[in-house]
Amino acid sequence: MLNKKLIKISLVIFIIFISYNNLKKNKLIDSNKYYNYSILLKYYKNKKYKKTLKILKLLIFNIKFKKKKSLIIFYKGYCSFYKKKYIKSSFFFQKFCKYHCNFICFEDALYMRAYSLYLESLKINFSKKNNVINFFKLYLKIYPNSIYSKKCKKYLNYLKKKKVQNIFNNIKLYYELGYYKSTMINLINFQKISKYNDLNEKALYLQINSQYNYIFFNKNIKKNKKFFFINTINYCNIFFKKYYNSLYIKNITYIYINIFTKKYLKI
């Protein structure tokens, strides 16, 4: 019983102590309003972002005006960005954009929301690449001729290519595991969506190899063997015309000659 009473008393004392400290902090912030702003600017200019964020966290609950509150969210975004906490940074800029679209710094916030997530997307395990693409597209739609538009287009093209590259890498994995039929089907679809010449070259090279290997490792295609060989030769001819200076030209030539010398077409 005594132990229970002591725990209750200690809890009450702890709560009173916390509430007193909070009141003290609030009084300090209200009485030294301008002093806190000057310190805030001083820390921000001197790149002491950790200390700036601490003051911002205290100020946000004590400022009555919406404009000042919104600016605090905006600067919290920049402080998190400079601390390389890009997901947090994007979150604050997102919050600012959601509720303060009529502000002068809305354009900056909209760009920084996308750019913060873009920097995070450069890390290996990041699953929100589509969000970044959509954010950049939205920015370019609203501000097509802004100071950030060139950068946005550059980052957007990079992300799009990276996305297509990832699709190609997944198809390549099918090839490496010996699923040649799946590789052929996926590569036909891939070449329809890909606008990148270097990736299309690799895709066509992989298409020829997967068809060639599919014929040899699949014993159940005796009836369609001739069709697959003719199809492979057609792909080889396309490759010779399009990519005659390619690094893969020797391998393609070997496949092309091999089909004729071993008289596969007479089967």
C-alpha positions, 0 to 999 in steps of 0.5 A, spaced: 500 500 500 505 504 501 509 503 495 502 504 491 501 511 494 509 513 493 508 511 486 502 516 485 505 521 489 511 521 485 507 521 478 503 527 481 510 531 482 513 529 475 506 532 472 507 538 476 514 539 474 513 538 466 507 543 466 511 548 470 517 547 465 512 548 459 509 554 462 516 557 463 518 556 456 511 559 453 512 565 457 520 566 455 517 565 448 512 570 448 516 575 452 522 574 448 518 574 441 523 578 437 529 575 441 527 568 438 526 570 431 533 574 431 536 567 434 532 563 429 535 567 423 542 567 426 542 560 427 539 559 420 544 563 416 550 560 420 547 553 417 546 551 424 539 547 422 539 542 428 538 548 433 534 552 428 529 546 428 529 546 436 526 553 436 521 552 430 518 546 434 517 551 440 515 557 436 510 553 432 505 552 438 506 559 440 505 564 434 497 566 433 498 568 425 497 563 420 502 567 415 508 566 421 506 559 422 506 557 415 513 560 414 515 556 420 513 549 416 517 552 410 523 553 414 522 546 417 522 543 410 529 547 408 532 545 415 531 538 414 533 538 407 540 541 409 540 536 414 539 531 408 533 528 411 529 528 405 523 525 406 522 529 412 523 535 408 518 533 402 513 532 408 514 539 410 514 542 403 508 538 402 504 540 408 506 547 406 503 546 399 497 543 401 494 549 406 498 555 403 497 555 395 497 563 395 503 564 398 509 567 394 514 562 396 509 556 394 513 555 387 519 554 391 516 549 396 512 545 390 519 544 387 523 543 393 517 537 395 519 534 388 527 535 389 527 532 396 524 526 394 528 526 388 535 526 392 532 520 396 530 516 390 537 516 388 538 511 394 537 504 392 531 502 396 526 507 395 519 505 392 516 512 391 519 513 384 513 514 381 511 520 386 517 524 384 515 523 377 508 526 378 511 531 383 515 534 377 510 533 372 505 537 376 510 543 377 512 543 370 504 544 368 503 550 373 510 553 372 513 551 365 517 557 364 520 558 371 527 558 373 527 551 375 524 548 369 530 546 366 532 542 372 525 539 373 526 536 365 533 534 367 531 530 373 524 528 370 528 525 364 533 521 368 527 518 373 524 516 366 530 512 363 531 509 370 524 506 370 525 503 363 532 501 365 529 497 371 524 494 367 529 492 362 533 489 368 527 485 370 526 482 363 534 480 363 533 476 369 528 472 366 533 471 360 539 469 365 534 464 369 533 461 362 526 463 361 527 465 354 519 465 352 517 470 357 523 474 355 521 474 348 514 476 350 516 481 355 522 484 350 516 485 344 512 489 349 518 493 352 521 495 345 514 499 344 514 503 350 522 504 350 524 511 347 531 510 349 536 508 343 541 504 347 536 500 351 533 498 345 539 496 342 540 491 348 533 489 348 534 487 340 540 483 342 537 480 348 531 478 343 535 475 338 539 471 343 533 469 347 530 466 341 536 462 339 537 459 345 529 458 346 530 453 339 536 449 342 533 448 349 526 447 348 525 440 345 518 441 344 518 446 338 520 441 332 514 443 328 515 451 329 523 450 329 523 453 322 519 459 323 523 461 329 529 461 325 527 465 320 524 470 325 531 470 328 534 472 322 529 477 321 531 480 327 539 479 325 537 483 319 534 489 323 540 489 328 545 490 322 541 495 319 540 499 325 546 498 330 552 496 325 557 499 329 555 496 335 559 492 340 554 486 340 555 485 332 560 479 332 555 475 337 549 477 332 554 475 326 556 468 329 548 467 330 546 469 323 552 465 320 551 459 325 543 458 322 545 457 315 552 453 316 549 448 320 543 448 315 537 449 320 533 452 315 532 445 312 529 442 318 
